[in-house]
Amino acid sequence: MPTLSRRTFLAGAAAMAAAHAADAPPPRPGCQANAWNLDPARFDLLLTALREMKELEFQGFETNIRFLQPQLERAAEARGRIEAIGLEFVGAHTNLPEYVKAGPESAAATIAKLAGEARQFGARALVISHSGLSPTGEFSEAAVAAKARAMDLAGRRAADAGLVLAYHNHQPEFRNGAAEATALVEHTDPKLVSLMFDIGHAWLAYPEVIAFFEAHHARVFGLHVRDFHNRVSVPLGEGEFPLRKLADAIRTTGWHGWLIDEEERPDQPDKPGKRATGPSRRTMKAVFGV
């Protein structure tokens, strides 16, 4: 019986992987609502933002859960109004609760409550962010182990509510050669913790972020894409972020999660809304084909 050489086997495996990636569906375009002026007391403002996203042909949205919590007493009605617009509720954003002093079980209990609230509005994921273990990316093994345990417990509680738990990074997790981001991927359970990978924030701290995405794309529930000119936020395609290189990586890996435009402008009192998301949406179509 003839045998395959190692080189032939590897070439065949690579060809099969490439074919699989080529057959994968494309990512889905989403948008973070923080590009608009929102107020927890004004549900109509969120609905207006969602309608404008729909006009721009986004398919899903993400927003902070605090903009929905005032509607909890009429959650079914609020969910109906959201669903009538025709966007999928990708994720409700919140913070990872304090777990060092209160303990991971206390943090997980808070996550369970928030996941239950988010589910009432139709959210698929609970997105959590954290300030990072250190602004320099230097931390102890005990610190990352404690954070990973808190995230795993939170992920289990979110799963019990029927939601994905997705961790949203900022710059600190990618300082010191992506030290914290790498440690969290290694120490958390992939069945319980996914990533809402803010590749824009990460790129400012660690230019090799696309290699990180390629290595860990299976963990990525959603990608927050941003662009920067001289480290200042601009619409997609107007800065230096390597969007086309990212698009190539997405095609090569066959990744097909949520590709989310985030046009947050925390230093601007008046949010840009469609002035930023409109140009970014056109760039998403041109570069990513979605």
C-alpha positions in Angstrom: 0.0 0.0 0.0 1.5 3.4 -1.0 2.4 5.8 1.7 2.2 9.6 1.7 5.3 11.7 2.4 5.1 14.2 5.2 5.4 17.0 2.7 2.5 15.6 0.6 0.4 15.1 3.7 1.0 18.7 4.9 0.3 20.1 1.5 -3.0 18.2 1.3 -4.0 19.3 4.8 -3.2 23.0 3.9 -5.3 22.7 0.7 -8.2 21.2 2.7 -8.0 24.0 5.2 -8.0 26.6 2.5 -11.0 25.0 0.8 -12.9 25.0 4.1 -12.1 28.7 4.7 -13.2 29.5 1.2 -16.6 27.7 1.8 -17.2 29.5 5.1 -19.9 32.2 5.2 -18.7 35.8 5.5 -18.7 37.7 8.7 -21.8 39.7 9.6 -21.7 43.5 9.9 -22.8 45.0 13.2 -22.5 48.4 14.9 -21.9 49.7 18.4 -24.6 52.2 19.5 -22.1 54.3 21.4 -21.6 56.3 18.2 -24.9 58.0 18.9 -26.0 60.3 21.7 -27.9 58.0 24.1 -29.6 58.5 27.4 -30.9 55.6 29.7 -34.1 57.7 30.3 -34.7 58.1 26.5 -35.4 54.7 24.9 -36.5 56.5 21.8 -32.9 57.7 21.2 -31.7 54.1 21.1 -34.5 53.2 18.7 -33.5 56.1 16.4 -29.9 54.9 16.4 -31.0 51.3 15.5 -33.2 52.6 12.6 -30.2 54.5 11.3 -28.1 51.4 11.6 -30.7 49.5 9.6 -30.7 52.2 6.9 -26.9 51.7 6.6 -27.5 48.0 6.2 -26.0 46.8 9.4 -27.4 43.4 10.5 -26.9 43.6 14.2 -26.1 46.0 17.1 -24.4 46.1 20.5 -25.2 48.6 23.3 -24.6 49.0 27.0 -27.2 47.3 29.1 -27.8 50.5 31.1 -29.6 51.9 28.1 -32.1 49.1 28.4 -32.5 48.5 32.1 -35.1 51.3 32.6 -37.3 49.2 30.2 -37.2 46.1 32.3 -40.8 46.5 33.6 -42.0 46.5 30.0 -39.2 44.3 28.5 -41.5 42.3 26.2 -42.8 45.5 24.6 -39.3 47.0 24.3 -38.0 43.8 22.7 -40.8 43.9 20.3 -40.0 47.4 19.2 -36.3 46.5 18.8 -37.1 43.4 16.8 -39.5 45.3 14.5 -36.5 47.3 13.3 -34.9 44.1 12.0 -31.5 44.1 13.7 -30.2 41.2 15.7 -29.2 42.2 19.3 -25.6 40.9 19.2 -24.5 41.9 22.7 -25.4 43.8 25.8 -22.3 45.5 27.2 -21.3 45.8 30.9 -18.3 45.6 33.2 -16.8 42.5 34.8 -18.0 43.0 38.4 -15.4 43.4 41.2 -14.1 40.0 42.1 -10.9 40.5 44.1 -12.5 41.7 47.4 -16.1 40.4 46.9 -14.9 37.0 45.5 -15.6 35.4 42.1 -18.9 33.8 43.2 -20.3 37.3 44.0 -19.2 38.6 40.6 -20.7 35.6 38.9 -24.0 36.2 40.7 -24.1 39.7 39.4 -23.4 38.4 35.9 -26.2 35.9 36.2 -28.6 38.8 37.0 -27.3 40.9 34.1 -27.5 38.0 31.7 -31.1 37.4 32.7 -31.9 41.0 32.0 -30.1 41.0 28.6 -31.9 37.9 27.5 -35.3 39.6 28.1 -34.4 42.0 25.3 -33.1 39.3 22.9 -29.4 39.7 23.4 -27.2 36.8 22.1 -24.2 37.7 24.3 -23.2 39.5 27.4 -20.1 41.5 26.7 -17.9 42.3 29.6 -14.9 44.7 29.8 -12.3 45.3 32.5 -9.6 47.9 33.1 -6.9 45.2 32.8 -4.6 43.8 35.4 -1.9 46.5 34.9 -1.5 49.6 32.7 2.0 48.3 31.7 1.0 44.7 31.0 3.0 43.3 34.0 1.1 41.2 36.5 1.5 38.2 38.8 0.4 34.6 38.0 -1.9 34.8 40.9 -3.6 37.9 39.5 -4.3 36.4 36.1 -5.5 33.1 37.7 -8.0 35.0 39.8 -9.3 37.0 36.9 -9.6 33.9 34.7 -11.5 32.0 37.5 -13.9 35.0 37.8 -14.4 35.0 34.0 -15.0 31.2 33.9 -17.6 31.4 36.6 -19.2 34.4 34.9 -19.2 32.5 31.6 -21.0 29.5 33.2 -23.7 31.8 34.7 -24.1 33.5 31.3 -24.4 30.1 29.6 -27.0 29.1 32.2 -29.1 32.1 31.0 -28.6 31.1 27.4 -26.0 33.8 26.5 -22.4 33.8 25.3 -20.0 35.6 27.6 -17.6 37.7 25.4 -14.7 39.6 26.9 -14.0 43.0 25.4 -10.4 44.2 25.8 -8.9 47.7 25.9 -5.2 48.6 25.4 -3.8 47.3 28.7 -4.4 43.7 27.9 -2.2 44.0 24.8 0.7 45.9 26.4 3.9 44.0 27.1 3.6 41.9 24.0 -0.1 41.1 24.5 0.8 39.5 27.8 -2.6 39.7 29.6 -4.6 38.8 26.5 -2.5 35.8 25.8 -2.7 34.7 29.5 -6.5 35.0 29.6 -6.9 32.9 26.4 -4.6 30.3 28.0 -6.3 30.3 31.4 -10.0 30.5 30.6 -12.3 27.8 29.3 -13.0 28.3 25.6 -16.4 26.7 26.2 -17.3 29.4 28.7 -15.4 32.5 27.6 -15.3 34.0 24.1 -13.8 37.2 22.9 -15.3 40.5 21.8 -11.9 41.3 20.3 -11.5 45.1 20.1 -8.7 44.8 17.5 -8.5 48.6 17.2 -7.7 49.2 20.8 -5.3 46.3 20.8 -3.5 47.6 17.7 -2.6 50.8 19.5 -0.7 48.8 22.1 0.4 45.8 20.1 0.9 46.2 16.3 0.9 42.4 15.7 -2.8 42.1 16.6 -3.7 40.4 13.3 -1.3 37.5 14.1 -3.1 37.3 17.5 -6.4 37.1 15.7 -5.2 34.4 13.3 -3.9 32.3 16.3 -7.1 32.7 18.3 -9.9 33.3 15.8 -11.9 30.3 17.1 -12.4 32.2 20.4 -13.6 35.4 18.7 -17.4 35.9 18.9 -17.1 39.4 17.5 -14.4 41.9 16.2 -14.6 45.6 17.1 -13.0 47.3 14.1 -11.8 50.9 14.5 -9.4 53.2 12.6 -7.0 55.8 13.8 -5.1 58.7 12.3 -2.2 59.6 14.5 -3.9 57.6 17.3 -7.1 59.7 17.0 -10.3 57.9 16.1 -11.5 58.4 12.5 -14.0 56.5 10.3 -12.8 53.2 8.9 -10.5 53.7 5.9 -9.3 57.2 6.9 -6.5 56.1 9.2 -3.6 53.8 9.5 -5.1 50.6 10.8 -4.3 47.7 8.3 -7.9 46.9 7.3 -7.0 45.0 4.2 -4.6 42.8 6.0 -7.3 42.0 8.5 -9.7 41.2 5.7 -7.2 38.8 4.2 -6.8 37.1 7.6 -10.6 36.8 7.9 -10.8 35.1 4.5 -7.8 32.9 5.2 -9.2 31.6 8.6 -12.8 31.4 7.4 -13.9 33.4 10.5 -17.5 34.4 10.2 -18.5 36.1 13.5 -19.7 39.6 14.0 -17.7 42.4 12.5 -18.7 45.4 14.5 -18.0 49.0 13.6 -17.3 51.1 16.8 -17.1 54.9 16.4 -17.0 55.8 20.1 -15.8 59.3 20.6 -15.5 59.6 24.5 -13.9 63.0 24.3 -16.6 64.5 22.1 -19.8 65.8 23.8 -21.8 65.3 20.6 -21.5 61.8 19.1 -21.1 61.5 15.3 -23.8 58.9 14.6 -24.2 58.5 10.9 -21.4 61.0 10.1 -18.9 58.4 11.2 -20.8 55.1 10.8 -22.0 56.0 7.2 -18.4 56.3 5.8 -17.3 53.3 7.9 -20.1 51.2 6.5 -19.1 51.9 2.9 -15.5 50.9 3.8 -16.7 47.7 5.4 -18.5 46.8 2.1 -15.5 47.7 0.0 -12.8 46.1 2.1 -14.5 43.2 3.8 -17.3 42.6 1.3 -20.1 42.6 3.9 
